Amino acid sequence: MSNDQNKPMTQKLYESAPSSRQAAKFLTATTLGATLLFLSGLTLTGTVMALIMATPLMVIFSPILVPAGVVIFLVITGFLFSGGCGVAAITALSWIYNYVRGKHPPGADQLDYARNTLARTARDMTEKAKEYGQYVQHKAQEVAQGS
Protein backbone atom coordinates (compact mmCIF):
# COMPACT_ATOMS: atom_id res chain seq x y z
CA MET A 1 0.00 0.00 0.00
CA SER A 2 1.23 3.46 -0.85
CA ASN A 3 1.45 6.27 1.66
CA ASP A 4 -1.35 8.16 -0.18
CA GLN A 5 -3.83 5.32 0.35
CA ASN A 6 -3.30 5.35 4.13
CA LYS A 7 -4.46 8.96 4.51
CA PRO A 8 -8.08 9.67 5.42
CA MET A 9 -10.27 11.18 2.70
CA THR A 10 -10.64 14.54 4.51
CA GLN A 11 -6.86 14.95 4.71
CA LYS A 12 -6.56 14.24 0.96
CA LEU A 13 -9.21 16.86 0.24
CA TYR A 14 -7.54 19.40 2.54
CA GLU A 15 -4.16 18.91 0.84
CA SER A 16 -5.63 19.30 -2.65
CA ALA A 17 -7.69 22.42 -1.78
CA PRO A 18 -6.48 25.69 -3.31
CA SER A 19 -4.49 28.03 -1.12
CA SER A 20 -5.94 31.34 0.05
CA ARG A 21 -3.61 33.13 -2.38
CA GLN A 22 -4.97 31.08 -5.30
CA ALA A 23 -8.50 31.81 -4.13
CA ALA A 24 -7.73 35.54 -3.96
CA LYS A 25 -6.26 35.43 -7.47
CA PHE A 26 -9.32 33.63 -8.74
CA LEU A 27 -11.68 36.13 -7.10
CA THR A 28 -9.68 39.03 -8.55
CA ALA A 29 -9.75 37.49 -12.02
CA THR A 30 -13.46 36.82 -11.78
CA THR A 31 -14.22 40.34 -10.60
CA LEU A 32 -12.09 41.96 -13.30
CA GLY A 33 -13.52 39.76 -16.04
CA ALA A 34 -17.09 40.25 -14.94
CA THR A 35 -16.62 44.03 -14.78
CA LEU A 36 -15.11 44.20 -18.26
CA LEU A 37 -17.80 41.96 -19.70
CA PHE A 38 -20.49 44.07 -18.02
CA LEU A 39 -19.00 47.25 -19.51
CA SER A 40 -18.85 45.58 -22.91
CA GLY A 41 -22.53 44.58 -22.68
CA LEU A 42 -23.51 48.02 -21.41
CA THR A 43 -21.73 49.68 -24.31
CA LEU A 44 -23.37 47.31 -26.79
CA THR A 45 -26.80 48.03 -25.30
CA GLY A 46 -26.22 51.78 -25.44
CA THR A 47 -25.05 51.54 -29.03
CA VAL A 48 -28.13 49.57 -30.08
CA MET A 49 -30.42 52.00 -28.27
CA ALA A 50 -28.69 54.96 -29.95
CA LEU A 51 -29.14 53.26 -33.31
CA ILE A 52 -32.84 52.67 -32.63
CA MET A 53 -33.33 56.28 -31.56
CA ALA A 54 -31.28 57.70 -34.44
CA THR A 55 -32.94 55.70 -37.25
CA PRO A 56 -36.14 57.83 -37.41
CA LEU A 57 -34.02 60.98 -37.32
CA MET A 58 -31.97 59.73 -40.25
CA VAL A 59 -35.17 59.03 -42.24
CA ILE A 60 -36.74 62.41 -41.44
CA PHE A 61 -33.57 64.41 -42.02
CA SER A 62 -32.19 62.33 -44.91
CA PRO A 63 -31.32 65.41 -46.99
CA ILE A 64 -28.93 66.48 -44.25
CA LEU A 65 -26.04 64.09 -44.78
CA VAL A 66 -23.61 65.48 -42.22
CA PRO A 67 -25.70 64.58 -39.13
CA ALA A 68 -26.47 61.19 -40.65
CA GLY A 69 -22.77 60.64 -41.22
CA VAL A 70 -22.02 61.62 -37.62
CA VAL A 71 -24.65 59.21 -36.28
CA ILE A 72 -23.35 56.36 -38.42
CA PHE A 73 -19.81 57.12 -37.30
CA LEU A 74 -20.89 57.09 -33.63
CA VAL A 75 -22.79 53.82 -34.05
CA ILE A 76 -19.83 52.12 -35.74
CA THR A 77 -17.49 53.50 -33.10
CA GLY A 78 -19.79 52.19 -30.35
CA PHE A 79 -19.87 48.71 -31.83
CA LEU A 80 -16.09 48.66 -32.24
CA PHE A 81 -15.57 49.88 -28.67
CA SER A 82 -18.01 47.28 -27.36
CA GLY A 83 -16.20 44.51 -29.23
CA GLY A 84 -12.85 45.82 -28.04
CA CYS A 85 -14.02 45.74 -24.42
CA GLY A 86 -15.21 42.16 -24.91
CA VAL A 87 -11.89 41.09 -26.43
CA ALA A 88 -9.99 42.88 -23.64
CA ALA A 89 -12.10 41.10 -21.01
CA ILE A 90 -11.52 37.68 -22.53
CA THR A 91 -7.80 38.37 -22.98
CA ALA A 92 -7.43 39.58 -19.37
CA LEU A 93 -9.34 36.56 -18.03
CA SER A 94 -7.20 34.21 -20.12
CA TRP A 95 -3.97 35.84 -18.90
CA ILE A 96 -5.05 35.78 -15.26
CA TYR A 97 -6.24 32.17 -15.57
CA ASN A 98 -2.84 31.15 -16.99
CA TYR A 99 -1.07 33.12 -14.23
CA VAL A 100 -3.14 31.46 -11.51
CA ARG A 101 -2.50 28.04 -13.03
CA GLY A 102 1.25 28.73 -12.94
CA LYS A 103 1.75 28.67 -16.73
CA HIS A 104 3.86 31.87 -16.59
CA PRO A 105 2.21 34.13 -19.20
CA PRO A 106 4.10 37.12 -20.67
CA GLY A 107 4.58 39.85 -18.08
CA ALA A 108 4.25 37.55 -15.06
CA ASP A 109 7.84 38.30 -14.00
CA GLN A 110 7.15 42.03 -13.98
CA LEU A 111 3.98 41.49 -11.96
CA ASP A 112 5.80 39.33 -9.42
CA TYR A 113 8.63 41.87 -9.18
CA ALA A 114 6.20 44.74 -8.63
CA ARG A 115 4.28 42.74 -5.99
CA ASN A 116 7.49 41.88 -4.13
CA THR A 117 8.73 45.48 -4.32
CA LEU A 118 5.44 46.77 -2.97
CA ALA A 119 5.48 44.22 -0.12
CA ARG A 120 9.09 45.08 0.73
CA THR A 121 8.31 48.81 0.74
CA ALA A 122 5.30 48.26 2.97
CA ARG A 123 7.45 46.28 5.44
CA ASP A 124 10.13 49.00 5.41
CA MET A 125 7.56 51.74 6.03
CA THR A 126 6.04 49.73 8.88
CA GLU A 127 9.46 49.39 10.49
CA LYS A 128 10.19 53.12 10.07
CA ALA A 129 6.81 54.01 11.56
CA LYS A 130 7.48 51.78 14.58
CA GLU A 131 10.92 53.28 15.07
CA TYR A 132 9.56 56.82 14.79
CA GLY A 133 6.76 55.99 17.23
CA GLN A 134 9.30 54.71 19.74
CA TYR A 135 11.43 57.83 19.19
CA VAL A 136 8.46 60.13 19.82
CA GLN A 137 7.47 58.15 22.91
CA HIS A 138 11.02 58.36 24.25
CA LYS A 139 11.15 62.15 23.66
CA ALA A 140 7.76 62.58 25.36
CA GLN A 141 9.04 60.69 28.39
CA GLU A 142 12.15 62.90 28.51
CA VAL A 143 10.01 66.05 28.37
CA ALA A 144 7.67 64.71 31.07
CA GLN A 145 10.60 63.86 33.35
CA GLY A 146 12.20 67.26 32.76
CA SER A 147 9.05 69.16 33.84
Disulfide bonds with the S-S distance in Angstrom:
none
